[in-house]
């Protein structure tokens, strides 16, 4: 039996103070911490993978034009002539086509990585 | 004290977040219960709120109190749960009247657990905005400015709801108390 009667004005404060609830789930704290730790681990992994992706993108940006140029110079296009295609007429197109294709792929990758990086910063 | 733990979490000591969880668990659960009126959904909402707070801890500016910032997340998560699960909360709407029921005298004669049960029953029957404001104002002793920040309500609106909530609380308390007494007797 409680005898701590309060003045009418303080009644509601006194009453509502008794309304503190506790989660019925016993392991509440551990469950939250488990989710937080899992989130932290995946966040770290994603950040690491993002760094690697940017690094490889920069590598490919530097290495591809050089290797493309070298490979293109050494390529033997005779199999194209065997197919009946006039190589002389089309050879001028191959190099710029490769460069354009590379640029498109590179820009798409930069865009994707930029979005993903921004998303990670917001999360 | 909160700032110390938050800084530790931001520096990579994830275990420090446990202190925050145990400190705010009960109050945030009570806040969520005011809105969703279901223990299961409230637990889910509070868990999600803690995870969200952890995710966005870098955005917390140490100028304001952590509790205000966190309770805002709890309120938003609870409202999101209601919308997601399409819970239709119907608070009872008794005619609010000036009651001369002396709750202090009547309730204080009951056992502690019975008092708690009746008060939570009353709060559960109230509309979510009213029970939420009562808990924020009286249970956690937030001022009106903090309540406005947590709920997104204007100052005048908060005061009106709080005033209405007090009246409704006594009206529902009186009817619940009488009903309980009839059951006991």
Interface residues (C-beta under 8 A of the other chain):
Chain A: X1 X2 X3 X4 X5 X6 X7 X8 X10 X11 X12 X13 X14 X15 X16 X17 X18 X19 X20 X21 X22 X23 X24 X25 X28 X29 X31 X32 X33 X35 X36 X37 X39 X40 X123
Chain B: X14 X15 X17 X18 X21 X22 X25 X26 X27 X29 X30 X33 X39 X42 X43 X46 X47 X50 X51 X54 X55 X102 X103 X104 X105 X107 X108 X109 X110 X111 X112 X115 X116 X119 X120 X123 X134 X135 X137 X138 X139 X166 X169 X170 X173
